[in-house]
Amino acid sequence: MIELDEEQTNCLIKAINALKMILTGNFTHGFDPEHWHLVKVMSEGELKNIEKQLQIQLGEVHKQWAMYNLIKLAELHPKIVFQHLSFQISELSTSERDNKLQEYRAILGSATVNDFLMLCKALKASKKKIVYLSCTFWGGGISPMLLAAIPLMRSLGVDIEWHSLWVSKSSFFRSCKSLHNRIQGISDEVEVDWEVYCKVNEENEKLYSILRDSEDTIFFYDDPQAYGMNPRRQDISVLHIDTTGTHSSRGNSEWEILSKFFGKAKVFLHQPGLSGSKTLPNALPLAPGIDILSPKNIPRTKEEATSNILKDTVRDDWGRVAFYNKTSTRWMYVARADPTKGQIPALLAFAKYLLKDSHSVMWFFLQYQVDDFPAHVQYVILKYLVEDDLKEKALLTDKIKRLLEATNEERGFENLLHIIEITHKKIHSGLPAGVSLKQHVQIFTNLSREIGDFATIATGHLVLSTREGYNLVINELACHNVPVIANDYPPFRDRIISGVKGGWFVQCPNTVYHSHQLEWISNYVYGHPEMENYIQEICEKMELISLNLEMSRNVASALNDWINKEGHVLRYHMDRLSFVLASEKEIEGCKSASEVRAKVLSKLSQETPLFLSSKSAISIPPISLKAK
């Protein structure tokens, strides 16, 4: 390891950041090649080419070059490199930490917070370094769970960092999307490129080799994209996606290859209720949790919520303020834009429901990025089905065609356009006389905090997805006592007891689960009985909720009570981190991560009395939390 003075250290940091930007495609400014000489990485011959390379469009060769040098830097200056490769999370001050613990106590109770403190104290004393490793720092439900707890754990002395893969191959992400789809049993024409998969994982194994060489470092591999780094016996593999398709002919081979990687780990943690994961001898279910202190999850009054959603800054994708009528029913759909997430059947059901309640409103909240072409296509299809203006429909048709061309799938354009056009006609021809669907449906994209405001005044929400990891939206909206209508799907059954806890199940036909979206939409358009019955059942559940508002809120409240015991982010991280302290003998015989946590906490409470600061130990009265 080369010792650096202050000037060299600053140059090294700038070099690390430049390499990171090259690998993520965000390199937007020049870099002084003299800095490489100061950090003793490049040869004189290589130095001459750097400036020229960085002035042209970055391609595969530049990413490979950047990865090579990032590995080299990590070998020479591991402490500084890993410090700047990890996600830069703001540290909590002592007062911020104590305030957050106090807020958690007010909701979860002292026993839960004391268990969390005891576990963090034991982790600190163990001198173990914990590395959470995911494919990227953004997207999905993983990021919020990590961001909610890592700063708090660090403030309590736990040595924990969040890292990601650094990718030199542009085709890696699309190939891994295919891998993700095939594990779920979703047809994908793109083959998984295992050569690229192994190359990227091999490079990251080298990059993180100094951390991985220590027996005191425990890696949590949070994405199948990183399983190829060959988890060691002390490491933990975690799968956050649905494994329904692992027994299908399309998904089986991918699952068999992956299981050879993550089967080496100490334990393989998977979502509850997913049968495909249970085939592994070291597999245990682990339920995710939400941050109850997130602004969108904190309860607020209806007056506050109404005031917030009617602000001029909250507008739908047609530029309109939120539709709100005190006497109408209001429905929500919150999901990523994706064919498997169920927005289309929700729209079909709502259009039918308008025959019962012609004043009702449906709010769709979609998460998507414009450069995610499949998601963008799904978004435009939904908007097309709502639209009743001929000029706007023509513009949306052209946009769908251009998006399909961008993904080399333009061959399916005519078929897609035909199906959505006849679906559009069926929807709009079935509406009550004088009713415009567009005046009852709104689409909002990439909202976050405001979702809590809409939930406060919502009648209910729908979750009709056919592929899931867990769906934390069910938990989040239960914080506002919003009942859910959901497909009877394995990942939901630990939280929903139909008509008793959370909301109501509907029976989704196998034709929806196992066929392409266009196929089952066609079945609906042409009056297939299974599809007609499915949409009718959703409508009946919507009517049941609207006619029994108080009872429905009580059903949702029962899930909220469960969340404050088992469905929160502190419990989630306690379950995960208990495996750092548990021996293989203690894990043996356990049927869930929660059982391992109970064993570890029992052992700790017997070995060492819990140390609490005087402020943490006092009895704290309940406090009122309001959305910030």
C-alpha positions as CSV (number, residue, x, y, z in Angstrom):
1,M,0.0,0.0,0.0
2,I,1.5,3.4,-1.1
3,E,1.3,6.2,1.3
4,L,-0.1,9.4,-0.2
5,D,0.2,13.0,0.9
6,E,-2.9,15.4,0.8
7,E,-2.4,16.5,-2.8
8,Q,-2.0,12.9,-4.0
9,T,-5.1,11.8,-2.0
10,N,-7.2,14.5,-3.6
11,C,-6.0,13.5,-7.0
12,L,-6.8,9.8,-6.2
13,I,-10.3,10.7,-5.2
14,K,-10.8,12.7,-8.5
15,A,-9.4,9.7,-10.4
16,I,-11.9,7.3,-8.6
17,N,-14.8,9.6,-9.4
18,A,-13.7,9.9,-13.1
19,L,-13.6,6.1,-13.4
20,K,-17.0,5.7,-11.8
21,M,-18.5,8.2,-14.2
22,I,-17.0,6.3,-17.2
23,L,-18.5,3.0,-16.0
24,T,-21.9,4.5,-15.4
25,G,-21.9,6.5,-18.7
26,N,-22.0,9.9,-16.9
27,F,-18.6,11.2,-17.8
28,T,-19.3,14.8,-18.9
29,H,-16.0,16.7,-18.4
30,G,-12.3,16.3,-19.0
31,F,-9.8,14.8,-16.6
32,D,-6.2,16.0,-16.2
33,P,-4.0,13.0,-17.1
34,E,-1.3,14.3,-14.8
35,H,-3.3,13.1,-11.9
36,W,-2.6,9.5,-12.9
37,H,1.1,10.1,-12.5
38,L,0.5,11.3,-9.0
39,V,-1.4,8.2,-8.0
40,K,1.2,5.9,-9.6
41,V,-1.3,3.9,-11.8
42,M,-0.5,4.5,-15.4
43,S,2.6,4.0,-17.4
44,E,4.0,6.9,-19.4
45,G,2.8,5.4,-22.7
46,E,-0.7,4.9,-21.4
47,L,-0.8,8.5,-20.1
48,K,-0.4,9.9,-23.6
49,N,-3.7,8.3,-24.8
50,I,-5.9,9.1,-21.9
51,E,-6.9,12.7,-22.9
52,K,-7.6,11.6,-26.4
53,Q,-9.7,8.7,-25.2
54,L,-11.8,10.9,-22.9
55,Q,-12.5,13.4,-25.7
56,I,-14.3,10.9,-27.9
57,Q,-17.6,9.1,-27.3
58,L,-17.2,6.6,-24.5
59,G,-17.5,3.0,-25.7
60,E,-16.9,-0.5,-24.5
61,V,-13.1,-0.2,-24.7
62,H,-13.2,2.8,-22.4
63,K,-15.3,1.0,-19.8
64,Q,-13.0,-1.9,-19.8
65,W,-10.1,0.4,-19.5
66,A,-11.8,2.2,-16.5
67,M,-12.5,-1.1,-14.8
68,Y,-9.0,-2.3,-15.2
69,N,-7.6,0.8,-13.5
70,L,-10.3,0.8,-10.8
71,I,-9.1,-2.7,-9.8
72,K,-5.5,-1.5,-9.9
73,L,-6.3,1.5,-7.7
74,A,-8.1,-0.8,-5.2
75,E,-5.0,-3.0,-4.9
76,L,-2.9,0.1,-4.2
77,H,-5.2,2.2,-2.0
78,P,-8.1,0.0,-0.8
79,K,-9.3,2.1,2.1
80,I,-9.7,5.3,0.0
81,V,-11.1,3.4,-3.0
82,F,-13.8,1.5,-1.1
83,Q,-14.7,4.6,0.9
84,H,-15.5,6.4,-2.4
85,L,-17.1,3.4,-4.2
86,S,-19.7,2.9,-1.4
87,F,-23.0,4.7,-1.5
88,Q,-22.4,8.1,0.1
89,I,-25.0,8.1,3.0
90,S,-25.3,11.2,5.2
91,E,-24.1,10.4,8.7
92,L,-26.5,11.0,11.6
93,S,-25.5,13.2,14.5
94,T,-26.1,12.0,18.0
95,S,-29.2,14.1,18.4
96,E,-30.6,12.9,15.0
97,R,-29.9,9.3,16.0
98,D,-31.7,9.7,19.4
99,N,-34.6,11.5,17.8
100,K,-35.1,8.7,15.2
101,L,-34.9,6.1,17.9
102,Q,-37.5,8.0,19.9
103,E,-39.8,8.2,17.0
104,Y,-39.5,4.4,16.4
105,R,-40.2,3.8,20.1
106,A,-43.4,5.8,19.9
107,I,-44.7,3.5,17.1
108,L,-43.0,0.1,17.6
109,G,-42.6,0.1,21.4
110,S,-39.5,0.0,23.6
111,A,-39.1,-3.8,23.3
112,T,-38.5,-3.8,19.5
113,V,-36.1,-0.8,19.7
114,N,-34.2,-2.4,22.6
115,D,-33.8,-5.6,20.6
116,F,-32.4,-3.5,17.7
117,L,-30.0,-1.7,20.0
118,M,-28.8,-4.9,21.5
119,L,-28.1,-6.5,18.1
120,C,-26.2,-3.4,16.9
121,K,-24.1,-3.4,20.1
122,A,-23.2,-7.1,19.5
123,L,-22.3,-6.4,15.9
124,K,-20.1,-3.5,16.9
125,A,-18.4,-5.7,19.5
126,S,-17.9,-8.5,16.9
127,K,-15.6,-6.2,14.8
128,K,-17.3,-7.7,11.7
129,K,-17.5,-5.6,8.6
130,I,-20.8,-5.9,6.7
131,V,-21.1,-5.2,3.0
132,Y,-24.5,-5.0,1.3
133,L,-23.9,-5.5,-2.4
134,S,-26.5,-4.9,-5.0
135,C,-26.5,-4.5,-8.8
136,T,-27.1,-0.7,-8.6
137,F,-27.9,2.0,-6.1
138,W,-31.3,2.7,-7.4
139,G,-34.6,1.1,-8.4
140,G,-37.1,-1.4,-6.8
141,G,-37.9,-1.8,-3.2
142,I,-34.3,-2.7,-2.0
143,S,-33.0,0.9,-2.0
144,P,-35.5,2.4,0.4
145,M,-35.0,-0.4,2.9
146,L,-31.2,0.1,2.9
147,L,-31.3,3.9,3.0
148,A,-33.8,3.8,5.9
149,A,-31.6,1.8,8.3
150,I,-27.9,2.0,7.3
151,P,-27.3,5.5,8.6
152,L,-28.9,4.6,11.9
153,M,-26.9,1.4,12.3
154,R,-23.7,3.3,11.4
155,S,-24.5,5.9,14.1
156,L,-24.7,3.0,16.6
157,G,-21.2,1.8,15.7
158,V,-22.0,-1.0,13.2
159,D,-19.3,-1.2,10.5
160,I,-21.7,-1.4,7.5
161,E,-21.4,-0.2,3.9
162,W,-23.5,-0.4,0.8
163,H,-21.7,-1.2,-2.5
164,S,-22.8,-2.0,-6.1
165,L,-21.4,-3.8,-9.1
166,W,-19.3,-1.8,-11.5
167,V,-20.1,-2.9,-15.0
168,S,-17.7,-2.7,-18.0
169,K,-20.0,-4.5,-20.4
170,S,-22.9,-2.5,-21.8
171,S,-24.9,-5.6,-22.6
172,F,-24.8,-6.8,-19.0
173,F,-28.0,-5.1,-17.8
174,R,-30.2,-6.2,-20.7
175,S,-28.9,-9.7,-20.4
176,C,-29.6,-9.7,-16.6
177,K,-33.1,-8.3,-17.3
178,S,-33.6,-11.5,-19.4
179,L,-32.2,-13.5,-16.5
180,H,-34.6,-11.8,-14.1
181,N,-37.6,-12.5,-16.5
182,R,-36.7,-16.1,-17.0
183,I,-36.4,-16.8,-13.3
184,Q,-40.0,-15.4,-13.0
185,G,-41.2,-17.5,-15.9
186,I,-41.6,-14.6,-18.3
187,S,-40.8,-15.2,-21.9
188,D,-37.8,-13.2,-23.2
189,E,-36.4,-13.4,-26.7
190,V,-33.0,-12.1,-25.5
191,E,-30.7,-15.0,-24.4
192,V,-28.8,-14.7,-21.1
193,D,-25.2,-14.0,-22.0
194,W,-23.4,-16.1,-19.4
195,E,-20.0,-15.1,-20.8
196,V,-20.7,-11.4,-20.1
197,Y,-22.3,-12.3,-16.8
198,C,-19.2,-14.2,-15.6
199,K,-16.9,-11.5,-17.0
200,V,-18.5,-8.7,-15.0
201,N,-18.7,-10.8,-11.8
202,E,-15.1,-11.9,-12.2
203,E,-14.0,-8.2,-12.5
204,N,-16.0,-7.3,-9.4
205,E,-14.6,-10.3,-7.5
206,K,-11.1,-8.9,-8.2
207,L,-12.2,-5.4,-7.3
208,Y,-13.6,-6.4,-3.9
209,S,-11.0,-9.1,-3.3
210,I,-9.2,-7.3,-0.5
211,L,-12.6,-7.0,1.4
212,R,-13.5,-10.5,0.6
213,D,-10.2,-11.9,1.7
214,S,-10.9,-11.0,5.3
215,E,-12.8,-13.5,7.4
216,D,-14.2,-10.6,9.4
217,T,-16.1,-9.2,6.3
218,I,-19.6,-10.6,5.6
219,F,-21.1,-9.9,2.1
220,F,-24.9,-9.8,1.5
221,Y,-25.5,-10.4,-2.2
222,D,-28.8,-8.6,-2.8
223,D,-29.2,-9.3,-6.5
224,P,-28.8,-12.4,-8.7
225,Q,-26.6,-10.2,-11.0
226,A,-23.9,-10.5,-8.3
227,Y,-24.2,-14.2,-7.4
228,G,-21.4,-14.9,-9.9
229,M,-18.9,-13.4,-7.5
230,N,-18.9,-16.8,-5.8
231,P,-20.3,-16.1,-2.3
232,R,-18.1,-17.6,0.4
233,R,-19.4,-19.9,3.2
234,Q,-19.7,-16.9,5.6
235,D,-21.7,-14.8,3.1
236,I,-25.5,-14.4,2.6
237,S,-27.3,-14.5,-0.7
238,V,-30.6,-12.7,-0.9
239,L,-33.3,-12.9,-3.6
240,H,-36.0,-10.2,-3.9
241,I,-37.8,-11.5,-7.0
242,D,-40.5,-14.0,-7.7
243,T,-39.4,-17.5,-8.4
244,T,-42.7,-18.8,-9.7
245,G,-41.1,-19.6,-13.1
246,T,-38.2,-21.7,-11.8
247,H,-40.1,-24.9,-12.6
248,S,-41.0,-23.8,-16.1
249,S,-39.0,-24.9,-19.1
250,R,-37.9,-21.3,-19.8
251,G,-36.7,-20.6,-16.3
252,N,-35.2,-23.9,-15.1
253,S,-31.8,-23.8,-16.7
254,E,-31.1,-20.3,-15.5
255,W,-32.1,-21.3,-12.0
256,E,-29.9,-24.3,-12.0
257,I,-26.9,-22.3,-13.0
258,L,-27.5,-19.6,-10.4
259,S,-28.1,-22.1,-7.6
260,K,-24.6,-23.4,-8.1
261,F,-23.3,-19.9,-7.2
262,F,-25.6,-18.9,-4.3
263,G,-25.8,-22.4,-2.9
264,K,-22.3,-22.0,-1.5
265,A,-23.4,-19.2,0.9
266,K,-24.1,-19.6,4.6
267,V,-27.8,-19.1,3.8
268,F,-30.0,-18.2,0.9
269,L,-32.8,-15.7,1.9
270,H,-35.9,-15.5,-0.3
271,Q,-39.3,-13.8,-0.3
272,P,-42.1,-15.7,1.7
273,G,-44.4,-17.9,-0.3
274,L,-42.3,-18.5,-3.3
275,S,-42.1,-22.2,-3.9
276,G,-39.2,-22.2,-6.4
277,S,-36.8,-21.0,-3.7
278,K,-37.6,-23.7,-1.2
279,T,-35.8,-26.4,-3.3
280,L,-32.4,-25.3,-1.9
281,P,-31.2,-26.8,1.4
282,N,-29.9,-23.5,2.8
283,A,-33.0,-21.5,1.9
284,L,-35.0,-19.5,4.5
285,P,-37.8,-17.0,3.9
286,L,-37.2,-13.4,4.8
287,A,-40.1,-10.8,4.6
288,P,-39.1,-7.3,3.6
289,G,-40.3,-4.3,5.6
290,I,-41.1,-0.6,5.1
291,D,-39.8,2.5,6.8
292,I,-42.7,3.7,8.9
293,L,-40.9,7.0,9.3
294,S,-40.8,7.7,5.6
295,P,-42.9,10.9,4.8
296,K,-45.2,9.0,2.5
297,N,-46.0,6.4,5.2
298,I,-46.7,8.9,8.1
299,P,-50.4,9.4,8.8
300,R,-51.9,12.8,8.2
301,T,-55.4,14.3,8.5
302,K,-57.7,14.3,5.5
303,E,-57.6,18.1,5.6
304,E,-53.8,18.1,5.3
305,A,-53.9,15.5,2.6
306,T,-56.6,17.3,0.5
307,S,-54.7,20.6,0.7
308,N,-51.5,18.9,-0.4
309,I,-52.9,17.0,-3.5
310,L,-54.9,20.1,-4.7
311,K,-51.7,22.2,-4.9
312,D,-50.9,23.6,-8.3
313,T,-47.6,21.7,-8.3
314,V,-49.3,18.3,-8.2
315,R,-50.6,17.6,-11.7
316,D,-51.2,14.5,-13.7
317,D,-49.6,13.7,-17.1
318,W,-52.2,15.7,-18.9
319,G,-51.4,18.7,-16.8
320,R,-54.5,18.6,-14.7
321,V,-54.8,19.0,-10.9
322,A,-56.1,16.1,-8.9
323,F,-59.7,15.1,-9.3
324,Y,-61.4,15.3,-6.0
325,N,-65.0,15.1,-5.0
326,K,-66.0,14.4,-1.4
327,T,-69.0,12.2,-2.4
328,S,-67.1,10.1,-4.9
329,T,-65.1,6.9,-4.4
330,R,-61.4,7.2,-5.1
331,W,-59.2,4.3,-6.1
332,M,-55.4,4.0,-6.4
333,Y,-53.0,1.9,-8.4
334,V,-49.3,2.2,-7.5
335,A,-46.7,0.2,-9.4
336,R,-43.8,0.2,-11.8
337,A,-44.9,0.5,-15.5
338,D,-44.7,-3.1,-16.6
339,P,-46.9,-5.7,-18.4
340,T,-46.8,-7.9,-15.3
341,K,-47.9,-5.2,-12.8
342,G,-51.6,-5.3,-13.7
343,Q,-52.5,-1.7,-14.7
344,I,-54.5,-2.9,-17.7
345,P,-56.9,-5.2,-15.9
346,A,-57.3,-2.5,-13.2
347,L,-58.4,0.0,-15.9
348,L,-60.8,-2.6,-17.4
349,A,-62.3,-3.2,-14.0
350,F,-62.6,0.5,-13.2
351,A,-64.4,1.2,-16.6
352,K,-66.9,-1.5,-15.7
353,Y,-67.2,-0.2,-12.1
354,L,-68.3,3.2,-13.5
355,L,-71.6,1.6,-14.4
356,K,-72.2,1.3,-10.7
357,D,-70.6,4.6,-9.6
358,S,-70.4,7.1,-12.4
359,H,-68.7,9.7,-10.2
360,S,-65.8,7.5,-9.1
361,V,-62.1,8.4,-9.8
362,M,-59.0,6.2,-10.5
363,W,-55.5,7.4,-9.8
364,F,-52.6,5.5,-11.4
365,F,-49.2,6.2,-10.0
366,L,-46.5,4.8,-12.3
367,Q,-42.7,4.6,-11.7
368,Y,-40.6,4.5,-14.8
369,Q,-37.7,6.0,-16.6
370,V,-38.0,7.3,-20.2
371,D,-34.9,5.2,-21.3
372,D,-36.6,2.0,-20.0
373,F,-38.3,1.3,-23.4
374,P,-40.5,-1.6,-22.3
375,A,-41.8,0.4,-19.3
376,H,-42.3,3.4,-21.5
377,V,-44.4,1.3,-24.0
378,Q,-46.6,0.1,-21.1
379,Y,-47.1,3.6,-20.0
380,V,-48.1,4.8,-23.4
381,I,-50.5,1.9,-23.9
382,L,-52.3,2.7,-20.6
383,K,-52.5,6.4,-21.7
384,Y,-53.8,5.4,-25.1
385,L,-56.6,3.3,-23.6
386,V,-57.8,6.2,-21.5
387,E,-57.5,8.8,-24.2
388,D,-60.7,9.9,-26.1
389,D,-59.1,12.7,-28.3
390,L,-58.4,11.5,-31.8
391,K,-55.3,13.7,-32.3
392,E,-53.8,12.6,-29.0
393,K,-54.4,9.0,-29.9
394,A,-52.6,9.5,-33.2
395,L,-49.6,11.0,-31.4
396,L,-49.6,8.1,-28.9
397,T,-49.8,5.6,-31.7
398,D,-46.7,7.2,-33.3
399,K,-44.9,7.1,-30.0
400,I,-45.6,3.4,-29.5
401,K,-44.2,2.7,-33.0
402,R,-41.0,4.7,-32.3
403,L,-40.5,3.0,-29.0
404,L,-40.8,-0.5,-30.6
405,E,-38.4,0.5,-33.3
406,A,-35.9,1.6,-30.6
407,T,-36.1,-1.9,-29.1
408,N,-36.0,-3.7,-32.5
409,E,-39.6,-5.0,-31.9
410,E,-41.3,-3.0,-34.6
411,R,-42.5,-6.3,-36.2
412,G,-45.1,-6.6,-33.5
413,F,-46.4,-3.0,-34.0
414,E,-49.4,-3.8,-36.2
415,N,-50.6,-6.6,-34.0
416,L,-50.2,-4.5,-30.8
417,L,-52.0,-1.5,-32.4
418,H,-54.9,-3.7,-33.5
419,I,-55.4,-5.2,-30.1
420,I,-55.2,-2.0,-28.1
421,E,-57.5,-0.3,-30.6
422,I,-60.3,-2.9,-30.3
423,T,-59.7,-2.9,-26.5
424,H,-60.1,0.9,-26.5
425,K,-63.4,0.5,-28.4
426,K,-64.8,-2.1,-26.0
427,I,-63.9,0.0,-23.0
428,H,-65.3,3.3,-24.2
429,S,-68.4,1.8,-25.8
430,G,-69.3,0.2,-22.5
431,L,-69.2,3.4,-20.4
432,P,-72.4,5.0,-19.1
433,A,-74.0,7.5,-21.5
434,G,-72.2,10.8,-21.4
435,V,-69.3,9.6,-19.3
436,S,-65.7,10.3,-20.6
437,L,-63.1,7.8,-19.1
438,K,-60.5,10.5,-19.3
439,Q,-62.5,12.7,-16.9
440,H,-62.3,9.9,-14.3
441,V,-58.8,8.5,-14.7
442,Q,-55.5,10.3,-13.9
443,I,-51.9,9.1,-14.4
444,F,-49.1,10.5,-12.3
445,T,-45.5,9.5,-12.8
446,N,-42.7,9.2,-10.3
447,L,-44.4,10.7,-7.3
448,S,-43.3,9.6,-3.9
449,R,-44.3,11.7,-0.8
450,E,-47.6,12.7,-2.3
451,I,-48.8,9.1,-2.5
452,G,-49.4,9.3,1.2
453,D,-51.7,12.3,0.7
454,F,-53.7,10.5,-2.0
455,A,-53.9,7.3,0.2
456,T,-55.3,9.3,3.1
457,I,-58.4,10.1,1.1
458,A,-58.6,6.9,-1.0
459,T,-61.4,4.4,-0.8
460,G,-59.2,1.5,-1.7
461,H,-56.3,0.4,-4.0
462,L,-55.7,-2.5,-6.4
463,V,-52.7,-4.9,-6.8
464,L,-53.3,-7.1,-9.8
465,S,-49.7,-8.0,-10.6
466,T,-48.9,-11.5,-12.0
467,R,-45.2,-11.4,-11.0
468,E,-43.9,-10.0,-7.8
469,G,-41.1,-10.1,-5.3
470,Y,-43.2,-9.0,-2.3
471,N,-44.9,-5.7,-3.2
472,L,-44.2,-3.2,-0.4
473,V,-47.0,-0.9,-1.6
474,I,-49.5,-3.1,0.2
475,N,-47.7,-2.3,3.5
476,E,-47.2,1.3,2.7
477,L,-50.9,2.0,2.0
478,A,-51.9,0.0,5.0
479,C,-50.2,2.7,7.0
480,H,-53.1,4.9,5.9
481,N,-55.7,2.1,6.5
482,V,-56.4,1.7,2.7
483,P,-57.9,-1.7,1.9
484,V,-56.5,-3.6,-1.0
485,I,-58.0,-5.8,-3.7
486,A,-55.2,-8.1,-4.8
487,N,-54.7,-11.2,-6.9
488,D,-54.5,-14.3,-4.6
489,Y,-50.8,-14.7,-5.1
490,P,-48.3,-16.5,-2.8
491,P,-46.1,-13.4,-1.8
492,F,-49.2,-11.6,-0.5
493,R,-50.6,-14.4,1.7
494,D,-48.4,-13.6,4.8
495,R,-50.1,-10.2,5.0
496,I,-53.6,-10.6,3.5
497,I,-56.4,-12.7,4.9
498,S,-59.3,-12.0,2.6
499,G,-62.0,-10.0,4.4
500,V,-60.1,-10.1,7.7
501,K,-56.6,-8.5,7.3
502,G,-55.4,-6.1,4.7
503,G,-58.2,-6.4,2.1
504,W,-59.7,-9.0,-0.3
505,F,-58.3,-11.5,-2.8
506,V,-59.6,-12.1,-6.3
507,Q,-58.9,-15.3,-8.3
508,C,-56.7,-14.5,-11.3
509,P,-57.2,-16.9,-14.2
510,N,-54.3,-19.0,-15.3
511,T,-54.5,-17.4,-18.7
512,V,-53.4,-14.2,-17.2
513,Y,-50.6,-15.7,-15.1
514,H,-49.1,-17.8,-17.9
515,S,-49.7,-15.9,-21.1
516,H,-48.5,-12.7,-22.7
517,Q,-50.4,-9.5,-21.9
518,L,-51.7,-9.1,-25.4
519,E,-53.1,-12.7,-25.4
520,W,-55.3,-12.2,-22.3
521,I,-56.3,-8.7,-23.4
522,S,-57.6,-10.4,-26.6
523,N,-59.4,-13.0,-24.5
524,Y,-61.2,-10.2,-22.7
525,V,-62.1,-8.3,-25.8
526,Y,-63.6,-11.4,-27.4
527,G,-65.6,-12.3,-24.3
528,H,-63.6,-15.2,-22.8
529,P,-65.6,-16.3,-19.8
530,E,-62.5,-16.6,-17.4
531,M,-61.5,-13.0,-18.2
532,E,-65.1,-11.7,-17.9
533,N,-65.5,-13.4,-14.5
534,Y,-62.1,-12.0,-13.3
535,I,-63.0,-8.4,-14.2
536,Q,-66.5,-8.9,-12.7
537,E,-65.0,-10.2,-9.4
538,I,-62.7,-7.1,-9.1
539,C,-65.8,-4.9,-9.6
540,E,-67.7,-6.7,-7.0
541,K,-64.9,-6.3,-4.5
542,M,-64.7,-2.5,-5.3
543,E,-68.5,-2.3,-4.7
544,L,-68.2,-4.2,-1.4
545,I,-65.6,-1.8,-0.1
546,S,-67.5,1.3,-1.3
547,L,-70.7,0.1,0.5
548,N,-68.8,-0.9,3.7
549,L,-66.3,1.9,4.3
550,E,-65.9,1.5,8.1
551,M,-65.6,-2.3,8.0
552,S,-63.1,-2.0,5.1
553,R,-60.9,0.4,7.0
554,N,-60.9,-1.9,10.0
555,V,-59.7,-4.8,7.7
556,A,-56.9,-2.6,6.5
557,S,-56.1,-1.4,10.0
558,A,-55.5,-5.1,11.0
559,L,-52.6,-5.2,8.5
560,N,-51.3,-1.9,9.8
561,D,-51.1,-3.4,13.3
562,W,-49.2,-6.4,11.9
563,I,-46.7,-4.0,10.1
564,N,-45.9,-2.3,13.4
565,K,-45.0,-5.7,14.8
566,E,-43.4,-7.5,11.9
567,G,-43.6,-5.5,8.7
568,H,-41.1,-2.7,9.4
569,V,-37.6,-2.0,8.3
570,L,-36.0,-2.5,11.8
571,R,-37.3,-6.0,12.0
572,Y,-36.1,-6.7,8.4
573,H,-32.5,-5.7,9.2
574,M,-32.5,-7.5,12.5
575,D,-33.5,-10.6,10.6
576,R,-30.8,-10.1,8.1
577,L,-28.0,-9.2,10.5
578,S,-28.8,-12.0,12.9
579,F,-27.1,-14.4,10.4
580,V,-23.8,-12.5,11.0
581,L,-23.9,-13.5,14.7
582,A,-25.6,-16.9,14.3
583,S,-23.6,-20.2,14.1
584,E,-24.6,-22.8,11.5
585,K,-25.8,-25.0,14.4
586,E,-28.1,-22.2,15.5
587,I,-29.5,-21.7,12.0
588,E,-30.1,-25.5,11.6
589,G,-33.7,-26.4,12.1
590,C,-35.0,-22.9,11.8
591,K,-37.9,-22.4,9.3
592,S,-37.5,-18.6,8.8
593,A,-35.2,-15.7,9.3
594,S,-37.3,-14.5,12.2
595,E,-36.7,-17.8,14.1
596,V,-32.9,-17.2,13.7
597,R,-33.3,-13.6,15.0
598,A,-35.3,-14.9,18.0
599,K,-32.5,-17.4,18.8
600,V,-29.7,-14.7,18.5
601,L,-31.6,-12.2,20.6
602,S,-32.3,-14.8,23.3
603,K,-28.6,-15.7,23.4
604,L,-27.5,-12.0,23.6
605,S,-29.9,-11.2,26.3
606,Q,-28.5,-14.0,28.4
607,E,-24.8,-13.2,27.7
608,T,-24.7,-9.4,28.1
609,P,-27.1,-6.9,29.7
610,L,-28.3,-4.3,27.2
611,F,-26.4,-1.0,27.3
612,L,-28.6,2.0,26.9
613,S,-27.8,5.7,27.2
614,S,-29.7,7.5,29.9
615,K,-31.8,9.2,27.2
616,S,-32.7,5.9,25.5
617,A,-33.5,4.2,28.7
618,I,-36.1,6.6,30.0
619,S,-39.7,6.0,29.4
620,I,-40.7,8.1,26.4
621,P,-44.4,9.1,26.1
622,P,-46.1,8.6,22.7
623,I,-45.5,11.5,20.3
624,S,-47.6,12.6,17.3
625,L,-45.9,12.1,14.0
626,K,-46.8,14.3,11.1
627,A,-45.7,14.0,7.5
628,K,-42.7,16.4,6.9
